[in-house]
């Protein structure tokens, strides 16, 4: 049975896609499309 929380009590997000914006020796920047357990979808950096 799946739950909305892992063993540490943190909320699980479903990642629907991720796009790499920049990748250097010191920084990797990407934009991800995610869905929270309550069904809310968002894109964030």
mmCIF entry with sequence, helices, sheets and N, C-alpha, C, O atoms, coordinates in Angstrom:
data_MODEL
# 
_entry.id   MODEL 
# 
_entity.id                         1 
_entity.type                       polymer 
_entity.pdbx_number_of_molecules   1 
# 
_entity_poly.entity_id                      1 
_entity_poly.type                           'polypeptide(L)' 
_entity_poly.nstd_linkage                   no 
_entity_poly.nstd_monomer                   no 
_entity_poly.pdbx_seq_one_letter_code       
;(UNK)(UNK)(UNK)(UNK)(UNK)(UNK)(UNK)(UNK)(UNK)(UNK)(UNK)(UNK)(UNK)(UNK)(UNK)(UNK)
(UNK)(UNK)(UNK)(UNK)(UNK)(UNK)(UNK)(UNK)(UNK)(UNK)(UNK)(UNK)(UNK)(UNK)(UNK)(UNK)
(UNK)(UNK)(UNK)(UNK)(UNK)(UNK)(UNK)(UNK)(UNK)(UNK)(UNK)(UNK)(UNK)
;
_entity_poly.pdbx_seq_one_letter_code_can   XXXXXXXXXXXXXXXXXXXXXXXXXXXXXXXXXXXXXXXXXXXXX 
_entity_poly.pdbx_strand_id                 A 
# 
loop_
_entity_poly_seq.entity_id 
_entity_poly_seq.num 
_entity_poly_seq.mon_id 
_entity_poly_seq.hetero 
1 1  UNK n 
1 2  UNK n 
1 3  UNK n 
1 4  UNK n 
1 5  UNK n 
1 6  UNK n 
1 7  UNK n 
1 8  UNK n 
1 9  UNK n 
1 10 UNK n 
1 11 UNK n 
1 12 UNK n 
1 13 UNK n 
1 14 UNK n 
1 15 UNK n 
1 16 UNK n 
1 17 UNK n 
1 18 UNK n 
1 19 UNK n 
1 20 UNK n 
1 21 UNK n 
1 22 UNK n 
1 23 UNK n 
1 24 UNK n 
1 25 UNK n 
1 26 UNK n 
1 27 UNK n 
1 28 UNK n 
1 29 UNK n 
1 30 UNK n 
1 31 UNK n 
1 32 UNK n 
1 33 UNK n 
1 34 UNK n 
1 35 UNK n 
1 36 UNK n 
1 37 UNK n 
1 38 UNK n 
1 39 UNK n 
1 40 UNK n 
1 41 UNK n 
1 42 UNK n 
1 43 UNK n 
1 44 UNK n 
1 45 UNK n 
# 
_struct_asym.id          A 
_struct_asym.entity_id   1 
# 
_struct_sheet.id               AA1 
_struct_sheet.type             ? 
_struct_sheet.number_strands   3 
_struct_sheet.details          ? 
# 
loop_
_struct_sheet_order.sheet_id 
_struct_sheet_order.range_id_1 
_struct_sheet_order.range_id_2 
_struct_sheet_order.offset 
_struct_sheet_order.sense 
AA1 1 2 ? anti-parallel 
AA1 2 3 ? anti-parallel 
# 
loop_
_struct_sheet_range.sheet_id 
_struct_sheet_range.id 
_struct_sheet_range.beg_label_comp_id 
_struct_sheet_range.beg_label_asym_id 
_struct_sheet_range.beg_label_seq_id 
_struct_sheet_range.pdbx_beg_PDB_ins_code 
_struct_sheet_range.end_label_comp_id 
_struct_sheet_range.end_label_asym_id 
_struct_sheet_range.end_label_seq_id 
_struct_sheet_range.pdbx_end_PDB_ins_code 
_struct_sheet_range.beg_auth_comp_id 
_struct_sheet_range.beg_auth_asym_id 
_struct_sheet_range.beg_auth_seq_id 
_struct_sheet_range.end_auth_comp_id 
_struct_sheet_range.end_auth_asym_id 
_struct_sheet_range.end_auth_seq_id 
AA1 1 UNK A 14 ? UNK A 23 ? UNK A 14 UNK A 23 
AA1 2 UNK A 28 ? UNK A 35 ? UNK A 28 UNK A 35 
AA1 3 UNK A 41 ? UNK A 44 ? UNK A 41 UNK A 44 
# 
loop_
_atom_site.group_PDB 
_atom_site.id 
_atom_site.type_symbol 
_atom_site.label_atom_id 
_atom_site.label_alt_id 
_atom_site.label_comp_id 
_atom_site.label_asym_id 
_atom_site.label_entity_id 
_atom_site.label_seq_id 
_atom_site.pdbx_PDB_ins_code 
_atom_site.Cartn_x 
_atom_site.Cartn_y 
_atom_site.Cartn_z 
_atom_site.occupancy 
_atom_site.B_iso_or_equiv 
_atom_site.pdbx_formal_charge 
_atom_site.auth_seq_id 
_atom_site.auth_comp_id 
_atom_site.auth_asym_id 
_atom_site.auth_atom_id 
_atom_site.pdbx_PDB_model_num 
ATOM 1   N N  . UNK A 1 1  ? 0.848  -1.186 0.000   1.00 0.00 ? 1  UNK A N  1 
ATOM 2   C CA . UNK A 1 1  ? 0.000  0.000  0.000   1.00 0.00 ? 1  UNK A CA 1 
ATOM 3   C C  . UNK A 1 1  ? 0.888  1.242  0.000   1.00 0.00 ? 1  UNK A C  1 
ATOM 4   O O  . UNK A 1 1  ? 1.804  1.350  0.815   1.00 0.00 ? 1  UNK A O  1 
ATOM 5   N N  . UNK A 1 2  ? 0.621  2.179  -0.909  1.00 0.00 ? 2  UNK A N  1 
ATOM 6   C CA . UNK A 1 2  ? 1.410  3.411  -1.003  1.00 0.00 ? 2  UNK A CA 1 
ATOM 7   C C  . UNK A 1 2  ? 0.908  4.439  0.008   1.00 0.00 ? 2  UNK A C  1 
ATOM 8   O O  . UNK A 1 2  ? -0.286 4.522  0.296   1.00 0.00 ? 2  UNK A O  1 
ATOM 9   N N  . UNK A 1 3  ? 1.830  5.203  0.527   1.00 0.00 ? 3  UNK A N  1 
ATOM 10  C CA . UNK A 1 3  ? 1.462  6.275  1.446   1.00 0.00 ? 3  UNK A CA 1 
ATOM 11  C C  . UNK A 1 3  ? 1.987  7.596  0.910   1.00 0.00 ? 3  UNK A C  1 
ATOM 12  O O  . UNK A 1 3  ? 2.823  7.630  0.007   1.00 0.00 ? 3  UNK A O  1 
ATOM 13  N N  . UNK A 1 4  ? 1.481  8.687  1.484   1.00 0.00 ? 4  UNK A N  1 
ATOM 14  C CA . UNK A 1 4  ? 1.912  10.018 1.067   1.00 0.00 ? 4  UNK A CA 1 
ATOM 15  C C  . UNK A 1 4  ? 3.150  10.489 1.812   1.00 0.00 ? 4  UNK A C  1 
ATOM 16  O O  . UNK A 1 4  ? 3.660  11.576 1.540   1.00 0.00 ? 4  UNK A O  1 
ATOM 17  N N  . UNK A 1 5  ? 3.638  9.688  2.744   1.00 0.00 ? 5  UNK A N  1 
ATOM 18  C CA . UNK A 1 5  ? 4.814  10.090 3.498   1.00 0.00 ? 5  UNK A CA 1 
ATOM 19  C C  . UNK A 1 5  ? 5.824  8.957  3.503   1.00 0.00 ? 5  UNK A C  1 
ATOM 20  O O  . UNK A 1 5  ? 5.458  7.783  3.476   1.00 0.00 ? 5  UNK A O  1 
ATOM 21  N N  . UNK A 1 6  ? 7.119  9.327  3.538   1.00 0.00 ? 6  UNK A N  1 
ATOM 22  C CA . UNK A 1 6  ? 8.146  8.304  3.624   1.00 0.00 ? 6  UNK A CA 1 
ATOM 23  C C  . UNK A 1 6  ? 8.452  8.003  5.090   1.00 0.00 ? 6  UNK A C  1 
ATOM 24  O O  . UNK A 1 6  ? 7.733  8.463  5.977   1.00 0.00 ? 6  UNK A O  1 
ATOM 25  N N  . UNK A 1 7  ? 9.498  7.246  5.349   1.00 0.00 ? 7  UNK A N  1 
ATOM 26  C CA . UNK A 1 7  ? 9.841  6.845  6.711   1.00 0.00 ? 7  UNK A CA 1 
ATOM 27  C C  . UNK A 1 7  ? 10.218 8.012  7.615   1.00 0.00 ? 7  UNK A C  1 
ATOM 28  O O  . UNK A 1 7  ? 10.194 7.884  8.839   1.00 0.00 ? 7  UNK A O  1 
ATOM 29  N N  . UNK A 1 8  ? 10.568 9.154  7.014   1.00 0.00 ? 8  UNK A N  1 
ATOM 30  C CA . UNK A 1 8  ? 10.962 10.321 7.800   1.00 0.00 ? 8  UNK A CA 1 
ATOM 31  C C  . UNK A 1 8  ? 9.810  11.307 7.975   1.00 0.00 ? 8  UNK A C  1 
ATOM 32  O O  . UNK A 1 8  ? 10.010 12.367 8.569   1.00 0.00 ? 8  UNK A O  1 
ATOM 33  N N  . UNK A 1 9  ? 8.607  10.994 7.478   1.00 0.00 ? 9  UNK A N  1 
ATOM 34  C CA . UNK A 1 9  ? 7.460  11.872 7.606   1.00 0.00 ? 9  UNK A CA 1 
ATOM 35  C C  . UNK A 1 9  ? 7.425  12.980 6.572   1.00 0.00 ? 9  UNK A C  1 
ATOM 36  O O  . UNK A 1 9  ? 6.650  13.927 6.705   1.00 0.00 ? 9  UNK A O  1 
ATOM 37  N N  . UNK A 1 10 ? 8.274  12.870 5.518   1.00 0.00 ? 10 UNK A N  1 
ATOM 38  C CA . UNK A 1 10 ? 8.306  13.887 4.478   1.00 0.00 ? 10 UNK A CA 1 
ATOM 39  C C  . UNK A 1 10 ? 7.281  13.564 3.395   1.00 0.00 ? 10 UNK A C  1 
ATOM 40  O O  . UNK A 1 10 ? 7.055  12.395 3.085   1.00 0.00 ? 10 UNK A O  1 
ATOM 41  N N  . UNK A 1 11 ? 6.664  14.589 2.820   1.00 0.00 ? 11 UNK A N  1 
ATOM 42  C CA . UNK A 1 11 ? 5.690  14.407 1.762   1.00 0.00 ? 11 UNK A CA 1 
ATOM 43  C C  . UNK A 1 11 ? 6.366  13.968 0.478   1.00 0.00 ? 11 UNK A C  1 
ATOM 44  O O  . UNK A 1 11 ? 7.411  14.507 0.115   1.00 0.00 ? 11 UNK A O  1 
ATOM 45  N N  . UNK A 1 12 ? 5.784  12.996 -0.216  1.00 0.00 ? 12 UNK A N  1 
ATOM 46  C CA . UNK A 1 12 ? 6.323  12.525 -1.498  1.00 0.00 ? 12 UNK A CA 1 
ATOM 47  C C  . UNK A 1 12 ? 5.718  13.323 -2.633  1.00 0.00 ? 12 UNK A C  1 
ATOM 48  O O  . UNK A 1 12 ? 4.506  13.534 -2.669  1.00 0.00 ? 12 UNK A O  1 
ATOM 49  N N  . UNK A 1 13 ? 6.538  13.760 -3.544  1.00 0.00 ? 13 UNK A N  1 
ATOM 50  C CA . UNK A 1 13 ? 6.097  14.446 -4.757  1.00 0.00 ? 13 UNK A CA 1 
ATOM 51  C C  . UNK A 1 13 ? 6.307  13.490 -5.918  1.00 0.00 ? 13 UNK A C  1 
ATOM 52  O O  . UNK A 1 13 ? 7.257  12.708 -5.926  1.00 0.00 ? 13 UNK A O  1 
ATOM 53  N N  . UNK A 1 14 ? 5.418  13.557 -6.897  1.00 0.00 ? 14 UNK A N  1 
ATOM 54  C CA . UNK A 1 14 ? 5.593  12.793 -8.123  1.00 0.00 ? 14 UNK A CA 1 
ATOM 55  C C  . UNK A 1 14 ? 6.195  13.723 -9.160  1.00 0.00 ? 14 UNK A C  1 
ATOM 56  O O  . UNK A 1 14 ? 5.612  14.762 -9.470  1.00 0.00 ? 14 UNK A O  1 
ATOM 57  N N  . UNK A 1 15 ? 7.354  13.367 -9.703  1.00 0.00 ? 15 UNK A N  1 
ATOM 58  C CA . UNK A 1 15 ? 8.004  14.188 -10.713 1.00 0.00 ? 15 UNK A CA 1 
ATOM 59  C C  . UNK A 1 15 ? 7.531  13.703 -12.083 1.00 0.00 ? 15 UNK A C  1 
ATOM 60  O O  . UNK A 1 15 ? 7.729  12.542 -12.440 1.00 0.00 ? 15 UNK A O  1 
ATOM 61  N N  . UNK A 1 16 ? 6.901  14.606 -12.852 1.00 0.00 ? 16 UNK A N  1 
ATOM 62  C CA . UNK A 1 16 ? 6.383  14.264 -14.173 1.00 0.00 ? 16 UNK A CA 1 
ATOM 63  C C  . UNK A 1 16 ? 7.375  14.571 -15.282 1.00 0.00 ? 16 UNK A C  1 
ATOM 64  O O  . UNK A 1 16 ? 7.273  14.010 -16.372 1.00 0.00 ? 16 UNK A O  1 
ATOM 65  N N  . UNK A 1 17 ? 8.317  15.439 -15.027 1.00 0.00 ? 17 UNK A N  1 
ATOM 66  C CA . UNK A 1 17 ? 9.322  15.776 -16.025 1.00 0.00 ? 17 UNK A CA 1 
ATOM 67  C C  . UNK A 1 17 ? 10.318 16.751 -15.452 1.00 0.00 ? 17 UNK A C  1 
ATOM 68  O O  . UNK A 1 17 ? 10.036 17.458 -14.485 1.00 0.00 ? 17 UNK A O  1 
ATOM 69  N N  . UNK A 1 18 ? 11.483 16.782 -16.059 1.00 0.00 ? 18 UNK A N  1 
ATOM 70  C CA . UNK A 1 18 ? 12.540 17.687 -15.605 1.00 0.00 ? 18 UNK A CA 1 
ATOM 71  C C  . UNK A 1 18 ? 13.337 18.139 -16.820 1.00 0.00 ? 18 UNK A C  1 
ATOM 72  O O  . UNK A 1 18 ? 13.659 17.345 -17.704 1.00 0.00 ? 18 UNK A O  1 
ATOM 73  N N  . UNK A 1 19 ? 13.650 19.435 -16.848 1.00 0.00 ? 19 UNK A N  1 
ATOM 74  C CA . UNK A 1 19 ? 14.402 20.006 -17.974 1.00 0.00 ? 19 UNK A CA 1 
ATOM 75  C C  . UNK A 1 19 ? 15.639 20.699 -17.435 1.00 0.00 ? 19 UNK A C  1 
ATOM 76  O O  . UNK A 1 19 ? 15.548 21.557 -16.556 1.00 0.00 ? 19 UNK A O  1 
ATOM 77  N N  . UNK A 1 20 ? 16.790 20.327 -17.961 1.00 0.00 ? 20 UNK A N  1 
ATOM 78  C CA . UNK A 1 20 ? 18.056 20.923 -17.560 1.00 0.00 ? 20 UNK A CA 1 
ATOM 79  C C  . UNK A 1 20 ? 18.181 22.319 -18.168 1.00 0.00 ? 20 UNK A C  1 
ATOM 80  O O  . UNK A 1 20 ? 18.031 22.492 -19.378 1.00 0.00 ? 20 UNK A O  1 
ATOM 81  N N  . UNK A 1 21 ? 18.458 23.317 -17.319 1.00 0.00 ? 21 UNK A N  1 
ATOM 82  C CA . UNK A 1 21 ? 18.609 24.691 -17.762 1.00 0.00 ? 21 UNK A CA 1 
ATOM 83  C C  . UNK A 1 21 ? 20.082 25.041 -17.922 1.00 0.00 ? 21 UNK A C  1 
ATOM 84  O O  . UNK A 1 21 ? 20.473 25.645 -18.921 1.00 0.00 ? 21 UNK A O  1 
ATOM 85  N N  . UNK A 1 22 ? 20.906 24.663 -16.937 1.00 0.00 ? 22 UNK A N  1 
ATOM 86  C CA . UNK A 1 22 ? 22.333 24.959 -16.973 1.00 0.00 ? 22 UNK A CA 1 
ATOM 87  C C  . UNK A 1 22 ? 23.079 23.915 -16.151 1.00 0.00 ? 22 UNK A C  1 
ATOM 88  O O  . UNK A 1 22 ? 22.564 23.429 -15.144 1.00 0.00 ? 22 UNK A O  1 
ATOM 89  N N  . UNK A 1 23 ? 24.262 23.580 -16.568 1.00 0.00 ? 23 UNK A N  1 
ATOM 90  C CA . UNK A 1 23 ? 25.070 22.589 -15.857 1.00 0.00 ? 23 UNK A CA 1 
ATOM 91  C C  . UNK A 1 23 ? 26.531 23.011 -15.932 1.00 0.00 ? 23 UNK A C  1 
ATOM 92  O O  . UNK A 1 23 ? 27.137 22.994 -17.003 1.00 0.00 ? 23 UNK A O  1 
ATOM 93  N N  . UNK A 1 24 ? 27.092 23.391 -14.788 1.00 0.00 ? 24 UNK A N  1 
ATOM 94  C CA . UNK A 1 24 ? 28.489 23.793 -14.715 1.00 0.00 ? 24 UNK A CA 1 
ATOM 95  C C  . UNK A 1 24 ? 29.197 22.930 -13.665 1.00 0.00 ? 24 UNK A C  1 
ATOM 96  O O  . UNK A 1 24 ? 28.585 22.050 -13.061 1.00 0.00 ? 24 UNK A O  1 
ATOM 97  N N  . UNK A 1 25 ? 30.471 23.187 -13.458 1.00 0.00 ? 25 UNK A N  1 
ATOM 98  C CA . UNK A 1 25 ? 31.207 22.438 -12.429 1.00 0.00 ? 25 UNK A CA 1 
ATOM 99  C C  . UNK A 1 25 ? 30.620 22.651 -11.043 1.00 0.00 ? 25 UNK A C  1 
ATOM 100 O O  . UNK A 1 25 ? 30.664 21.747 -10.209 1.00 0.00 ? 25 UNK A O  1 
ATOM 101 N N  . UNK A 1 26 ? 30.074 23.826 -10.785 1.00 0.00 ? 26 UNK A N  1 
ATOM 102 C CA . UNK A 1 26 ? 29.605 24.159 -9.444  1.00 0.00 ? 26 UNK A CA 1 
ATOM 103 C C  . UNK A 1 26 ? 28.093 24.138 -9.265  1.00 0.00 ? 26 UNK A C  1 
ATOM 104 O O  . UNK A 1 26 ? 27.605 24.121 -8.135  1.00 0.00 ? 26 UNK A O  1 
ATOM 105 N N  . UNK A 1 27 ? 27.341 24.138 -10.373 1.00 0.00 ? 27 UNK A N  1 
ATOM 106 C CA . UNK A 1 27 ? 25.893 24.277 -10.256 1.00 0.00 ? 27 UNK A CA 1 
ATOM 107 C C  . UNK A 1 27 ? 25.179 23.499 -11.343 1.00 0.00 ? 27 UNK A C  1 
ATOM 108 O O  . UNK A 1 27 ? 25.580 23.526 -12.507 1.00 0.00 ? 27 UNK A O  1 
ATOM 109 N N  . UNK A 1 28 ? 24.124 22.809 -10.960 1.00 0.00 ? 28 UNK A N  1 
ATOM 110 C CA . UNK A 1 28 ? 23.232 22.160 -11.919 1.00 0.00 ? 28 UNK A CA 1 
ATOM 111 C C  . UNK A 1 28 ? 21.839 22.723 -11.659 1.00 0.00 ? 28 UNK A C  1 
ATOM 112 O O  . UNK A 1 28 ? 21.285 22.547 -10.574 1.00 0.00 ? 28 UNK A O  1 
ATOM 113 N N  . UNK A 1 29 ? 21.279 23.397 -12.652 1.00 0.00 ? 29 UNK A N  1 
ATOM 114 C CA . UNK A 1 29 ? 19.992 24.064 -12.522 1.00 0.00 ? 29 UNK A CA 1 
ATOM 115 C C  . UNK A 1 29 ? 18.987 23.415 -13.464 1.00 0.00 ? 29 UNK A C  1 
ATOM 116 O O  . UNK A 1 29 ? 19.243 23.285 -14.662 1.00 0.00 ? 29 UNK A O  1 
ATOM 117 N N  . UNK A 1 30 ? 17.844 23.008 -12.919 1.00 0.00 ? 30 UNK A N  1 
ATOM 118 C CA . UNK A 1 30 ? 16.819 22.378 -13.745 1.00 0.00 ? 30 UNK A CA 1 
ATOM 119 C C  . UNK A 1 30 ? 15.444 22.827 -13.289 1.00 0.00 ? 30 UNK A C  1 
ATOM 120 O O  . UNK A 1 30 ? 15.269 23.316 -12.172 1.00 0.00 ? 30 UNK A O  1 
ATOM 121 N N  . UNK A 1 31 ? 14.467 22.652 -14.177 1.00 0.00 ? 31 UNK A N  1 
ATOM 122 C CA . UNK A 1 31 ? 13.067 22.953 -13.882 1.00 0.00 ? 31 UNK A CA 1 
ATOM 123 C C  . UNK A 1 31 ? 12.324 21.622 -13.870 1.00 0.00 ? 31 UNK A C  1 
ATOM 124 O O  . UNK A 1 31 ? 12.455 20.826 -14.800 1.00 0.00 ? 31 UNK A O  1 
ATOM 125 N N  . UNK A 1 32 ? 11.545 21.381 -12.822 1.00 0.00 ? 32 UNK A N  1 
ATOM 126 C CA . UNK A 1 32 ? 10.817 20.124 -12.696 1.00 0.00 ? 32 UNK A CA 1 
ATOM 127 C C  . UNK A 1 32 ? 9.322  20.389 -12.611 1.00 0.00 ? 32 UNK A C  1 
ATOM 128 O O  . UNK A 1 32 ? 8.886  21.349 -11.976 1.00 0.00 ? 32 UNK A O  1 
ATOM 129 N N  . UNK A 1 33 ? 8.547  19.535 -13.253 1.00 0.00 ? 33 UNK A N  1 
ATOM 130 C CA . UNK A 1 33 ? 7.088  19.552 -13.146 1.00 0.00 ? 33 UNK A CA 1 
ATOM 131 C C  . UNK A 1 33 ? 6.726  18.486 -12.127 1.00 0.00 ? 33 UNK A C  1 
ATOM 132 O O  . UNK A 1 33 ? 6.995  17.304 -12.345 1.00 0.00 ? 33 UNK A O  1 
ATOM 133 N N  . UNK A 1 34 ? 6.118  18.888 -11.012 1.00 0.00 ? 34 UNK A N  1 
ATOM 134 C CA . UNK A 1 34 ? 5.826  17.963 -9.919  1.00 0.00 ? 34 UNK A CA 1 
ATOM 135 C C  . UNK A 1 34 ? 4.346  17.994 -9.543  1.00 0.00 ? 34 UNK A C  1 
ATOM 136 O O  . UNK A 1 34 ? 3.633  18.959 -9.822  1.00 0.00 ? 34 UNK A O  1 
ATOM 137 N N  . UNK A 1 35 ? 3.906  16.915 -8.903  1.00 0.00 ? 35 UNK A N  1 
ATOM 138 C CA . UNK A 1 35 ? 2.535  16.812 -8.400  1.00 0.00 ? 35 UNK A CA 1 
ATOM 139 C C  . UNK A 1 35 ? 2.587  16.415 -6.931  1.00 0.00 ? 35 UNK A C  1 
ATOM 140 O O  . UNK A 1 35 ? 3.237  15.436 -6.566  1.00 0.00 ? 35 UNK A O  1 
ATOM 141 N N  . UNK A 1 36 ? 1.893  17.187 -6.089  1.00 0.00 ? 36 UNK A N  1 
ATOM 142 C CA . UNK A 1 36 ? 1.806  16.876 -4.669  1.00 0.00 ? 36 UNK A CA 1 
ATOM 143 C C  . UNK A 1 36 ? 0.773  15.774 -4.446  1.00 0.00 ? 36 UNK A C  1 
ATOM 144 O O  . UNK A 1 36 ? -0.048 15.531 -5.330  1.00 0.00 ? 36 UNK A O  1 
ATOM 145 N N  . UNK A 1 37 ? 0.785  15.104 -3.299  1.00 0.00 ? 37 UNK A N  1 
ATOM 146 C CA . UNK A 1 37 ? -0.166 14.036 -3.037  1.00 0.00 ? 37 UNK A CA 1 
ATOM 147 C C  . UNK A 1 37 ? -1.645 14.470 -3.143  1.00 0.00 ? 37 UNK A C  1 
ATOM 148 O O  . UNK A 1 37 ? -2.521 13.641 -3.389  1.00 0.00 ? 37 UNK A O  1 
ATOM 149 N N  . UNK A 1 38 ? -1.910 15.766 -2.958  1.00 0.00 ? 38 UNK A N  1 
ATOM 150 C CA . UNK A 1 38 ? -3.295 16.236 -3.052  1.00 0.00 ? 38 UNK A CA 1 
ATOM 151 C C  . UNK A 1 38 ? -3.711 16.560 -4.489  1.00 0.00 ? 38 UNK A C  1 
ATOM 152 O O  . UNK A 1 38 ? -4.822 17.040 -4.716  1.00 0.00 ? 38 UNK A O  1 
ATOM 153 N N  . UNK A 1 39 ? -2.814 16.298 -5.476  1.00 0.00 ? 39 UNK A N  1 
ATOM 154 C CA . UNK A 1 39 ? -3.145 16.484 -6.877  1.00 0.00 ? 39 UNK A CA 1 
ATOM 155 C C  . UNK A 1 39 ? -2.737 17.817 -7.473  1.00 0.00 ? 39 UNK A C  1 
ATOM 156 O O  . UNK A 1 39 ? -2.909 18.021 -8.675  1.00 0.00 ? 39 UNK A O  1 
ATOM 157 N N  . UNK A 1 40 ? -2.204 18.729 -6.679  1.00 0.00 ? 40 UNK A N  1 
ATOM 158 C CA . UNK A 1 40 ? -1.765 20.038 -7.171  1.00 0.00 ? 40 UNK A CA 1 
ATOM 159 C C  . UNK A 1 40 ? -0.485 19.862 -7.970  1.00 0.00 ? 40 UNK A C  1 
ATOM 160 O O  . UNK A 1 40 ? 0.473  19.261 -7.485  1.00 0.00 ? 40 UNK A O  1 
ATOM 161 N N  . UNK A 1 41 ? -0.463 20.384 -9.196  1.00 0.00 ? 41 UNK A N  1 
ATOM 162 C CA . UNK A 1 41 ? 0.725  20.308 -10.069 1.00 0.00 ? 41 UNK A CA 1 
ATOM 163 C C  . UNK A 1 41 ? 1.395  21.666 -10.123 1.00 0.00 ? 41 UNK A C  1 
ATOM 164 O O  . UNK A 1 41 ? 0.734  22.704 -10.096 1.00 0.00 ? 41 UNK A O  1 
ATOM 165 N N  . UNK A 1 42 ? 2.737  21.645 -10.200 1.00 0.00 ? 42 UNK A N  1 
ATOM 166 C CA . UNK A 1 42 ? 3.505  22.876 -10.187 1.00 0.00 ? 42 UNK A CA 1 
ATOM 167 C C  . UNK A 1 42 ? 4.814  22.649 -10.937 1.00 0.00 ? 42 UNK A C  1 
ATOM 168 O O  . UNK A 1 42 ? 5.276  21.515 -11.069 1.00 0.00 ? 42 UNK A O  1 
ATOM 169 N N  . UNK A 1 43 ? 5.401  23.728 -11.423 1.00 0.00 ? 43 UNK A N  1 
ATOM 170 C CA . UNK A 1 43 ? 6.751  23.696 -11.990 1.00 0.00 ? 43 UNK A CA 1 
ATOM 171 C C  . UNK A 1 43 ? 7.635  24.579 -11.132 1.00 0.00 ? 43 UNK A C  1 
ATOM 172 O O  . UNK A 1 43 ? 7.249  25.692 -10.774 1.00 0.00 ? 43 UNK A O  1 
ATOM 173 N N  . UNK A 1 44 ? 8.814  24.090 -10.801 1.00 0.00 ? 44 UNK A N  1 
ATOM 174 C CA . UNK A 1 44 ? 9.700  24.872 -9.945  1.00 0.00 ? 44 UNK A CA 1 
ATOM 175 C C  . UNK A 1 44 ? 11.150 24.643 -10.321 1.00 0.00 ? 44 UNK A C  1 
ATOM 176 O O  . UNK A 1 44 ? 11.496 23.630 -10.929 1.00 0.00 ? 44 UNK A O  1 
ATOM 177 N N  . UNK A 1 45 ? 11.994 25.598 -9.953  1.00 0.00 ? 45 UNK A N  1 
ATOM 178 C CA . UNK A 1 45 ? 13.442 25.521 -10.172 1.00 0.00 ? 45 UNK A CA 1 
ATOM 179 C C  . UNK A 1 45 ? 14.095 25.021 -8.925  1.00 0.00 ? 45 UNK A C  1 
ATOM 180 O O  . UNK A 1 45 ? 15.317 24.878 -8.882  1.00 0.00 ? 45 UNK A O  1 
# 
